[in-house]
Amino acid sequence: MMENEFNSPAKSEPVQQSGRENPYAGVNTDPVMLRADSVRSEISRVIVGQHEMLELLLAALFTGGHVLLEGVPGIAKTLAAKLLAKTVRADFSRIQFTPDLMPSDVIGTSVFNMKTSDFSFREGPVFSNIVLIDEINRAPAKTQSALFEVMEERQVTVDGVTRRMSDPFFVVATQNPVEQEGTYKLPEAQLDRFLFRIILSYPGLEEEQQILRRFRDDFHGAIRESVNAVLTPADIEESRRIIEQVYIREELLTYIATIVHNTRNNPDIFLGASPRASLSLLKSAKAVAAMSGRNFVTPDDIRYVSYPVLNHRIILTPEREMEGYSTREVLDDIIKNVEVPR
């Protein structure tokens, strides 16, 4: 249901390095792999397919990133976010973005108390652990800008007072790329704050048949109640510490930097990716490796996450857009032309 030329990275054995200590014999990534398997098992009770989407959602959750889900209505974008929230013992809130939504409706506002003759802050729905923003492109730029600080710095500043968010803090936003009436284009500064933009497509015929079989006697989706919480905030924090210790050799750091650098020196691209994209590739490649049971990163890990990390961070030249080129084609060419470290 998702386009990705590169297959999910598989478990493999590290190359033994003679003459020096083996850098791979460090962190044990089994806890991360087992937790990811538990979440997949719970969500797969309801959702058919969408394996790559679940993999990337977990990678973002474990690394403190945020995710933008993009696709036509009815392909389980919102459902996936809600089910993921159910697997975590943490607070969850949903914000339906609309054209009349104000920034104070998202982050909160100061309210005057008549009894005490003082102002008190009333927190908005963004003060939660997992925040689902449905149809994020339906709110104007004024409201979208309310998310800039909280998504990047995990804090909200109102009336000169800064309030920190509790861990974990994970934003999942959805948008429909087809319907344009009554929508507002997300500014590049906000897009860059998403670790991944996951582009979803329709299910295949076999998957659609499985969906019909699963819900033919369950019109109201009662099966959703069978999803249990299998993660705690402490589990997520420990997973994050483990992922940070996953080994990545120097050649792969150069590989990441070269891919991102080439987006800035490509005649087909008007705006290339920033250093934040390089860091996002590093974090997500480590997360994918850990969830696969490895404590080292391979080139396949980097290639696997490259498109969802980069597709929303570049802008094609007007000439290429008019010729019908897609970001997929341009990014594939860039990645294929970068020599893979051995």
C-alpha positions in Angstrom: 0.0 0.0 0.0 3.1 2.2 0.1 5.6 3.0 -2.6 9.1 2.1 -1.6 11.6 0.7 -4.1 13.9 -0.5 -1.3 12.9 -3.6 0.7 12.7 -3.5 4.5 16.2 -4.1 5.8 16.7 -7.7 7.0 18.8 -9.1 9.9 22.4 -9.7 8.8 25.7 -10.5 10.5 28.3 -7.7 10.9 31.6 -8.0 9.1 34.3 -9.0 11.6 37.1 -6.4 11.8 40.5 -7.8 12.4 43.2 -6.1 14.4 40.9 -4.0 16.6 37.9 -4.5 18.9 34.6 -5.3 17.3 32.5 -2.2 17.5 29.3 -4.2 17.1 29.7 -6.1 20.3 28.1 -3.4 22.4 24.4 -2.6 22.9 21.7 -5.3 23.0 18.8 -4.2 20.7 16.5 -7.1 21.5 14.3 -5.0 23.8 13.6 -2.6 20.9 12.9 -5.4 18.5 10.5 -7.2 20.9 8.6 -4.0 21.7 8.2 -3.2 18.0 7.0 -6.7 17.4 4.4 -6.4 20.3 3.0 -3.2 18.8 2.9 -4.6 15.3 1.0 -7.7 16.6 -1.6 -5.5 18.4 -2.2 -3.2 15.5 -2.3 -6.0 12.9 -5.4 -7.3 14.7 -7.3 -4.4 13.0 -5.3 -3.0 10.2 -4.5 -5.2 7.1 -1.2 -4.6 5.5 0.5 -1.1 5.8 3.6 -2.8 7.2 6.0 0.0 6.1 3.8 2.7 7.6 3.8 0.9 11.0 7.6 0.4 10.8 8.1 4.1 10.2 5.6 5.2 12.8 7.5 3.1 15.4 10.8 4.4 14.2 9.6 8.0 14.8 8.0 7.1 18.2 11.3 5.6 19.4 13.5 8.5 18.2 11.3 11.4 19.2 10.3 12.4 15.7 6.9 13.3 14.2 5.1 11.9 11.2 2.9 13.3 8.5 0.5 10.7 6.9 -0.6 11.7 3.4 -3.2 9.8 1.4 -6.8 9.7 0.1 -9.6 9.4 2.6 -10.5 5.9 3.9 -7.1 4.2 3.9 -6.7 4.0 7.7 -4.5 7.1 8.3 -6.4 8.3 11.4 -7.2 4.7 12.5 -3.5 3.8 12.5 -2.6 6.8 14.7 -5.4 6.0 17.1 -4.5 2.4 17.4 -0.8 3.2 17.9 -1.8 5.5 20.7 -3.8 2.6 22.3 -0.7 0.5 22.4 1.0 3.1 24.7 0.0 3.8 28.3 0.1 7.5 27.8 -2.2 10.5 27.3 -3.7 10.9 23.8 -5.5 13.8 22.2 -7.0 14.5 18.8 -7.3 17.9 17.2 -9.5 18.3 14.2 -8.0 21.2 12.2 -10.5 23.5 10.5 -10.3 26.9 8.8 -11.7 28.7 11.9 -9.3 27.1 14.4 -7.2 29.6 16.4 -3.7 29.1 17.8 -5.1 29.3 21.4 -7.4 26.4 20.5 -4.3 24.3 20.1 -1.8 25.4 22.7 -4.1 26.9 25.3 -4.7 30.4 26.7 -4.6 32.5 29.9 -8.1 32.7 31.5 -9.0 35.4 34.0 -10.3 34.1 37.3 -12.9 36.4 38.8 -12.5 34.9 42.3 -8.7 35.4 42.6 -8.5 38.4 40.2 -5.6 36.6 38.5 -4.9 34.9 35.2 -4.4 31.1 35.1 -3.2 29.1 32.1 -5.6 26.6 30.6 -3.7 24.0 28.6 -4.8 23.2 25.0 -5.1 19.7 23.6 -1.5 19.8 22.4 -0.5 19.1 26.0 -0.5 15.4 25.6 1.9 12.5 25.0 0.5 11.4 21.6 -1.3 14.1 19.5 -3.2 13.3 16.4 -3.8 16.3 14.2 -6.4 15.4 11.6 -6.4 17.2 8.3 -3.6 19.5 9.3 -3.8 21.4 6.0 -7.3 22.7 6.7 -6.1 25.3 9.2 -4.5 28.6 8.0 -0.9 29.5 8.5 -1.6 31.4 11.7 -2.8 28.3 13.4 -0.2 26.0 11.9 2.5 28.3 13.2 1.4 27.4 16.7 3.0 24.1 16.2 6.4 25.3 15.2 7.8 25.7 18.7 6.2 22.7 20.3 7.2 20.2 17.5 10.8 21.3 17.5 11.6 22.3 21.1 8.8 20.4 22.9 7.7 23.4 24.8 5.0 26.1 24.6 5.5 29.7 25.4 2.5 31.8 26.2 2.5 35.3 27.8 6.3 35.0 28.4 6.0 31.7 30.3 7.5 28.5 28.8 6.0 25.2 29.6 7.7 21.9 28.8 5.9 18.9 27.3 6.1 15.6 29.1 7.8 12.6 27.5 7.0 11.0 25.2 5.7 13.8 22.9 4.7 12.4 19.5 2.7 14.2 16.8 1.0 12.3 14.0 -0.7 14.6 11.4 -2.8 13.6 8.4 -3.7 15.3 5.2 -5.5 14.6 2.0 -3.4 15.5 -1.1 -6.3 15.4 -3.5 -8.8 17.8 -2.1 -7.6 21.4 -2.5 -10.7 23.4 -1.7 -10.6 24.9 1.8 -7.0 23.8 2.4 -3.7 25.6 3.1 -0.3 24.5 1.9 2.0 23.6 4.8 5.0 26.0 5.0 8.4 24.4 4.4 9.5 25.3 7.9 6.7 23.1 9.3 7.2 20.3 6.9 10.8 20.1 7.9 9.8 19.4 11.5 8.3 16.1 10.5 10.8 13.2 10.6 8.8 11.3 7.9 6.1 12.1 5.3 4.5 8.7 4.6 2.6 8.6 1.4 -0.1 6.0 1.4 -1.9 4.4 -1.5 -4.9 2.1 -2.0 -4.6 -1.5 -0.8 -4.2 -4.3 -3.3 -7.0 -6.6 -4.3 -5.9 -9.4 -1.9 -5.6 -6.9 1.0 -9.0 -5.4 0.3 -10.5 -8.9 0.4 -8.9 -9.5 3.8 -10.4 -6.2 5.0 -13.8 -7.3 4.0 -13.5 -10.6 5.6 -12.3 -9.0 8.9 -15.2 -6.6 9.1 -18.0 -8.5 7.5 -19.6 -9.3 10.9 -18.3 -6.2 12.7 -19.9 -3.1 11.2 -19.0 -0.9 14.2 -15.4 -1.9 14.4 -15.6 -3.6 17.8 -12.4 -5.4 17.0 -10.5 -2.1 17.7 -11.2 -2.7 21.4 -9.0 -5.8 21.3 -5.9 -3.7 20.9 -4.1 -3.5 24.2 -1.4 -1.2 25.7 2.0 -2.9 25.5 4.3 0.1 25.9 5.0 2.5 28.7 6.7 5.9 28.5 9.7 4.2 30.3 9.8 1.6 27.5 10.0 4.3 24.9 12.7 6.2 26.7 14.8 3.1 27.2 14.3 2.2 23.5 15.5 5.6 22.6 18.7 5.3 24.7 19.4 1.9 23.1 18.9 3.3 19.5 21.3 6.1 20.3 24.0 3.5 21.0 23.5 1.6 17.7 26.8 1.6 15.8 27.2 3.4 12.5 30.6 3.4 10.8 32.3 6.5 9.5 31.7 5.6 5.9 28.0 5.5 6.4 28.0 9.0 7.9 29.7 10.1 4.7 27.1 8.2 2.7 24.3 10.1 4.5 26.0 13.5 4.1 26.7 12.8 0.4 23.0 12.0 -0.3 21.8 15.1 1.4 24.5 17.3 -0.1 23.5 16.1 -3.6 20.0 17.3 -3.1 21.5 20.8 -2.9 23.5 20.5 -6.0 21.0 19.0 -8.4 19.7 20.9 -11.4 16.3 19.3 -11.0 15.9 20.6 -7.4 15.1 24.2 -6.5 15.4 23.7 -2.7 17.5 21.0 -1.2 17.4 19.2 2.2 18.9 20.8 5.3 21.3 19.4 7.9 18.1 18.4 9.9 17.5 15.9 7.1 20.9 14.4 7.6 20.3 14.0 11.3 16.8 12.5 10.5 18.4 9.9 8.2 20.9 9.0 11.0 18.2 8.6 13.7 15.8 6.7 11.6 18.4 4.4 10.1 19.5 3.5 13.6 15.9 2.9 14.7 15.2 0.6 11.8 18.4 -1.4 12.5 17.4 -1.8 16.2 13.9 -2.9 15.3 15.4 -5.5 13.0 17.4 -6.9 15.9 20.8 -5.4 14.8 23.1 -3.1 16.8 24.7 -1.7 13.6 23.5 0.3 10.6 23.8 -1.0 7.1 23.5 1.0 3.8 20.1 -0.7 3.3 18.8 0.9 6.4 19.7 4.3 5.1 18.2 3.6 1.6 15.0 2.3 3.3 14.3 5.5 5.2 15.7 7.9 2.6 12.5 8.6 0.7 10.1 9.2 3.6 12.8 11.4 5.2 13.6 13.5 2.1 10.4 13.6 0.0 8.9 16.6 1.9 12.2 18.5 2.3 13.0 19.2 -1.3 11.3 21.4 -4.0 11.6 20.5 -7.6 12.4 23.3 -10.1 9.3 24.7 -11.9 10.6 23.2 -15.2 10.8 19.7 -13.8 7.3 20.0 -12.3 5.9 21.1 -15.6 7.5 18.2 -17.3 5.8 15.8 -14.9 8.8 14.7 -12.8 8.1 13.5 -9.3 10.2 13.8 -6.2 10.4 10.0 -6.2 12.2 9.9 -9.6 14.6 12.6 -8.6 15.5 11.1 -5.2 15.9 7.7 -6.7 18.3 9.0 -9.2 20.3 10.8 -6.5 20.5 7.7 -4.3 21.4 5.4 -7.1 24.3 7.7 -8.2 25.9 7.8 -4.7 28.4 5.0 -4.3 27.4 2.5 -1.6 30.1 2.0 1.1 31.4 -1.6 1.2 
